[in-house]
Amino acid sequence: QVQLVESGGGLVQAGGSLRLSCAASGRTFSYYAVGWFRQAPGKEREFVAAVRQSASMTYYADSVKGRFTISRDNAKNTVYLQMNSLKPEDTAVYYCAADSTYYSDLRSREIYDYWGQGTQVTVSS
């Protein structure tokens, strides 16, 4: 069992930056790949970024590539999402999720075993 807690959301102007954190407790965090997803009002939850257990591979949605960076610190049981050059269309609730397998398609939300409660990100124009 893994518990995930997101933090770092808030209100920011377009062009600004935020860093989200996903803190894990429970089983050994380094066993899990971690993904970030987001859900805007009236829309489906969509993939944002993901990182493998060893941090050797990262993946990004095309809409955030070059602006967002995912990283992890297994010693701190935390995954980060650095978001730069934010746009109003980035406004959403951001969720982190953990997957215990090693070869899954991390872009698919169905493969994740555990989810956090989400943190709101609002980007004003």
NORCORPE-V803848 format. One record per run of one state. SS is the DSSP state (~ for helix, > for strand, _ for the rest). FROM is the first residue (numbers start at 0). TO is the last residue. If there is no record, write none. Layout:
[[SS	FROM	TO] [SS	FROM	TO]]
This chain:
[[_	0	0] [>	1	6] [_	7	8] [>	9	12] [_	13	16] [>	17	25] [_	26	27] [~	28	30] [_	31	31] [>	32	38] [_	39	44] [>	45	50] [_	51	56] [>	57	59] [_	60	66] [>	67	72] [~	73	75] [_	76	76] [>	77	82] [_	83	86] [~	87	89] [_	90	90] [>	91	98] [_	99	107] [~	108	110] [_	111	112] [>	113	114] [_	115	117] [>	118	123] [_	124	124]]
